[in-house]
């Protein structure tokens, strides 16, 4: 019943300071009337955040420090603070949290209904940016063999850092999913190489099987270090910091190896 804004910049504004995303799209167009919150330290301008209808400030004390003085001096509109307060209280009252944390039966947690909802959210939340030559969806009847490459292909690291560091009740890594559909004989897996070391022992392992494969799936290893760099620590718009998140050098060599073999 609450929405946390991402760290990203969209059209020049942080998500937690973005009037279009929070006020125009979320509130007015979608009709969301519960409270919004920033990710940990996810904004830096109290005025922009308040005007964008960000209700709850998490990870820094900008609201605590600046709102009382700003409202008293007339810098900030008190009605905006009252609106944010109503949104927070409305959410707590409707959810039952105003009287304490509701007791949730264990049978509800990870229930069939919840799994179905998560699955539906996953399907509707996916965005296919490019589908050259209509490769997707895959036709399992036509696939002779598939190569699944990358450290994350066999483990599926879903947890993040801080409060997002949770363990799901079950996981289906990409490699396992392919094997369950195509069978072991048609799926070849190789770890490739890690993002944070110079070990090349597994780098050429996939290329040795190249002539036996007709489809490649690459899942690189984005470590916690990289997650933080593309999120919390970015204080300027992405277009001014970096264009694209670079592919690890070792993996680029693997791509080059395949291009040489297939050209």
C-alpha positions as CSV (number, residue, x, y, z in Angstrom):
1,X,0.0,0.0,0.0
2,X,3.0,2.3,-0.5
3,X,5.3,3.0,-3.4
4,X,9.1,3.4,-3.0
5,X,10.8,5.6,-5.6
6,X,13.8,4.2,-7.4
7,X,17.3,5.8,-7.4
8,X,17.1,6.3,-11.1
9,X,16.9,9.7,-12.9
10,X,14.1,10.0,-15.4
11,X,14.0,12.9,-17.8
12,X,16.5,14.9,-15.7
13,X,14.9,14.4,-12.3
14,X,15.4,11.8,-9.6
15,X,12.4,9.5,-9.2
16,X,11.7,10.7,-5.7
17,X,11.7,14.4,-7.0
18,X,9.9,13.6,-10.2
19,X,6.5,15.5,-10.5
20,X,5.5,13.6,-13.6
21,X,6.1,10.1,-12.1
22,X,4.6,10.7,-8.7
23,X,2.0,13.3,-9.0
24,X,0.9,13.2,-12.7
25,X,1.2,9.5,-13.4
26,X,0.9,7.7,-10.0
27,X,-1.5,10.0,-8.3
28,X,-3.7,11.6,-10.9
29,X,-3.6,9.1,-13.8
30,X,-3.5,5.8,-11.7
31,X,-5.5,7.1,-8.8
32,X,-3.0,6.0,-6.1
33,X,-3.9,7.7,-2.8
34,X,-1.7,6.0,-0.3
35,X,1.8,7.1,0.7
36,X,5.0,7.4,-1.3
37,X,8.6,7.1,0.0
38,X,12.1,7.5,-1.1
39,X,14.6,4.7,-1.3
40,X,17.5,5.1,1.3
41,X,18.8,8.6,0.8
42,X,17.2,8.7,-2.7
43,X,16.7,12.5,-3.0
44,X,18.5,15.7,-2.2
45,X,16.1,18.6,-2.7
46,X,13.3,18.9,-0.1
47,X,11.3,21.4,-2.1
48,X,11.2,19.3,-5.3
49,X,10.4,16.1,-3.4
50,X,7.5,17.8,-1.5
51,X,6.1,19.4,-4.6
52,X,6.3,16.1,-6.4
53,X,4.2,14.6,-3.6
54,X,6.8,12.4,-1.9
55,X,5.3,11.8,1.5
56,X,8.0,9.9,3.5
57,X,11.7,10.6,3.6
58,X,13.9,7.6,4.3
59,X,17.6,7.4,4.6
60,X,18.3,11.0,5.4
61,X,16.9,13.7,7.7
62,X,16.1,16.4,5.1
63,X,12.4,16.5,5.9
64,X,13.0,16.6,9.7
65,X,15.6,19.4,9.4
66,X,14.1,21.5,6.7
67,X,10.3,21.2,6.8
68,X,9.6,22.9,10.2
69,X,11.7,25.9,9.4
70,X,10.6,26.0,5.8
71,X,6.9,25.9,6.6
72,X,7.3,28.6,9.3
73,X,9.2,30.9,6.9
74,X,6.8,30.3,4.1
75,X,9.3,28.6,1.9
76,X,7.2,25.4,1.9
77,X,3.5,25.2,1.6
78,X,2.0,23.7,4.8
79,X,-0.9,22.1,2.9
80,X,1.7,19.9,1.1
81,X,2.9,18.7,4.5
82,X,-0.7,18.1,5.6
83,X,-1.4,16.1,2.4
84,X,1.7,13.9,3.0
85,X,0.6,13.3,6.6
86,X,-2.9,12.3,5.5
87,X,-1.5,9.9,3.0
88,X,0.6,8.2,5.6
89,X,-2.1,8.0,8.2
90,X,-4.7,6.8,5.7
91,X,-2.4,3.9,4.8
92,X,-1.8,3.0,8.4
93,X,-5.5,3.1,9.3
94,X,-6.8,1.1,6.3
95,X,-4.0,-1.5,6.7
96,X,-4.7,-1.8,10.5
97,X,-1.2,-0.7,11.5
98,X,-2.5,2.3,13.4
99,X,-3.5,-0.2,16.2
100,X,-0.3,-2.2,15.9
101,X,1.2,-4.7,13.5
102,X,-1.6,-6.9,12.2
103,X,-1.2,-10.7,12.9
104,X,-0.8,-12.5,9.6
105,X,-1.5,-16.3,9.7
106,X,1.4,-18.3,8.5
107,X,-0.8,-20.1,6.0
108,X,-1.1,-16.8,4.1
109,X,2.6,-16.4,3.7
110,X,3.8,-17.8,0.4
111,X,0.3,-19.2,-0.3
112,X,-0.9,-20.4,-3.7
113,X,-2.7,-17.1,-4.3
114,X,0.4,-15.1,-3.5
115,X,2.6,-17.1,-5.9
116,X,0.0,-16.6,-8.6
117,X,0.0,-12.9,-8.0
118,X,3.8,-12.7,-8.0
119,X,3.9,-14.6,-11.3
120,X,1.3,-12.3,-12.8
121,X,3.3,-9.3,-11.7
122,X,6.4,-10.7,-13.2
123,X,4.7,-11.3,-16.6
124,X,3.2,-7.8,-16.7
125,X,6.3,-6.1,-15.4
126,X,8.6,-7.4,-18.1
127,X,9.5,-5.1,-20.9
128,X,10.9,-6.4,-24.2
129,X,13.0,-3.6,-25.6
130,X,14.2,-5.4,-28.8
131,X,13.4,-8.6,-30.6
132,X,15.6,-8.8,-33.7
133,X,14.5,-11.3,-36.2
134,X,11.6,-12.4,-33.9
135,X,13.9,-14.7,-31.9
136,X,11.4,-14.6,-29.0
137,X,9.4,-16.4,-28.0
138,X,11.6,-19.5,-28.4
139,X,10.2,-22.5,-30.2
140,X,11.3,-25.5,-28.2
141,X,10.4,-27.8,-31.1
142,X,13.0,-26.1,-33.3
143,X,15.8,-25.5,-30.8
144,X,18.5,-28.1,-31.2
145,X,20.7,-26.8,-28.4
146,X,21.1,-23.9,-26.1
147,X,24.2,-22.4,-24.3
148,X,23.5,-20.7,-21.0
149,X,26.6,-18.7,-19.9
150,X,27.3,-16.6,-16.8
151,X,27.8,-16.9,-13.0
152,X,24.2,-15.9,-12.4
153,X,22.7,-18.5,-14.8
154,X,22.9,-21.4,-12.3
155,X,22.3,-19.6,-9.0
156,X,19.7,-16.8,-9.6
157,X,20.8,-14.2,-6.9
158,X,17.6,-12.4,-6.2
159,X,18.6,-10.8,-2.9
160,X,20.1,-7.3,-2.7
161,X,21.6,-5.3,0.1
162,X,20.2,-3.9,3.3
163,X,16.4,-4.4,3.7
164,X,16.1,-6.1,0.3
165,X,18.4,-8.9,1.4
166,X,15.8,-11.6,1.7
167,X,15.7,-15.3,0.8
168,X,12.8,-16.5,-1.3
169,X,11.1,-19.8,-0.5
170,X,12.2,-21.2,-3.8
171,X,14.3,-20.3,-6.8
172,X,14.3,-21.4,-10.5
173,X,17.6,-20.4,-12.0
174,X,17.7,-19.8,-15.8
175,X,19.8,-23.0,-16.4
176,X,17.3,-25.1,-14.4
177,X,14.4,-23.5,-16.2
178,X,15.9,-24.4,-19.6
179,X,16.7,-27.9,-18.6
180,X,13.1,-28.5,-17.3
181,X,11.7,-27.5,-20.7
182,X,14.3,-28.7,-23.1
183,X,16.0,-31.6,-21.2
184,X,19.6,-31.9,-20.1
185,X,20.9,-33.0,-23.5
186,X,20.0,-29.8,-25.3
187,X,21.3,-27.4,-22.6
188,X,25.0,-26.6,-22.2
189,X,26.1,-24.5,-19.3
190,X,29.4,-22.6,-18.6
191,X,30.2,-20.2,-15.8
192,X,32.2,-17.9,-18.1
193,X,34.1,-15.5,-15.9
194,X,33.4,-13.3,-12.9
195,X,33.2,-9.5,-13.0
196,X,35.6,-8.9,-10.2
197,X,38.6,-11.1,-10.9
198,X,41.0,-11.9,-13.8
199,X,40.5,-15.7,-13.8
200,X,40.2,-16.8,-17.5
201,X,40.0,-20.6,-16.9
202,X,36.4,-20.8,-17.9
203,X,36.4,-18.0,-20.5
204,X,36.9,-20.2,-23.6
205,X,34.9,-23.2,-22.3
206,X,31.7,-22.1,-24.1
207,X,33.5,-21.3,-27.4
208,X,34.8,-24.9,-27.6
209,X,31.2,-26.0,-28.0
210,X,30.2,-23.3,-30.4
211,X,29.7,-25.5,-33.5
212,X,27.2,-27.6,-31.5
213,X,25.0,-24.7,-30.4
214,X,22.4,-22.6,-32.2
215,X,21.3,-20.3,-29.3
216,X,23.2,-18.3,-26.6
217,X,22.0,-16.8,-23.4
218,X,24.3,-14.6,-21.4
219,X,23.8,-13.8,-17.7
220,X,26.7,-11.7,-16.3
221,X,27.7,-11.3,-12.7
222,X,26.6,-7.9,-11.3
223,X,28.1,-7.8,-7.8
224,X,27.0,-5.7,-4.9
225,X,29.8,-3.2,-5.7
226,X,28.2,-2.5,-9.1
227,X,24.7,-2.4,-7.7
228,X,25.7,0.4,-5.3
229,X,27.5,2.3,-8.1
230,X,24.4,2.4,-10.3
231,X,22.1,3.3,-7.4
232,X,22.7,5.0,-4.1
233,X,26.0,6.7,-4.8
234,X,24.9,8.4,-8.1
235,X,24.2,12.0,-7.3
236,X,24.1,13.4,-10.9
237,X,21.8,12.4,-13.8
238,X,23.0,9.2,-15.5
239,X,23.5,11.0,-18.8
240,X,26.2,13.1,-17.1
241,X,27.8,10.2,-15.2
242,X,27.8,7.2,-17.6
243,X,26.1,6.1,-20.8
244,X,25.7,2.4,-20.3
245,X,26.8,0.0,-17.6
246,X,29.9,-1.6,-19.2
247,X,30.1,-5.4,-19.8
248,X,33.0,-6.9,-17.8
249,X,36.2,-7.1,-19.8
250,X,36.4,-10.9,-19.5
251,X,32.9,-11.3,-21.0
252,X,33.7,-8.9,-23.8
253,X,36.5,-11.2,-24.8
254,X,34.1,-14.1,-24.8
255,X,31.9,-12.2,-27.2
256,X,34.8,-11.3,-29.4
257,X,35.8,-14.9,-29.5
258,X,32.4,-15.9,-30.7
259,X,32.3,-13.2,-33.3
260,X,35.5,-14.4,-34.8
261,X,34.2,-18.0,-34.9
262,X,30.9,-17.0,-36.5
263,X,32.1,-14.4,-39.0
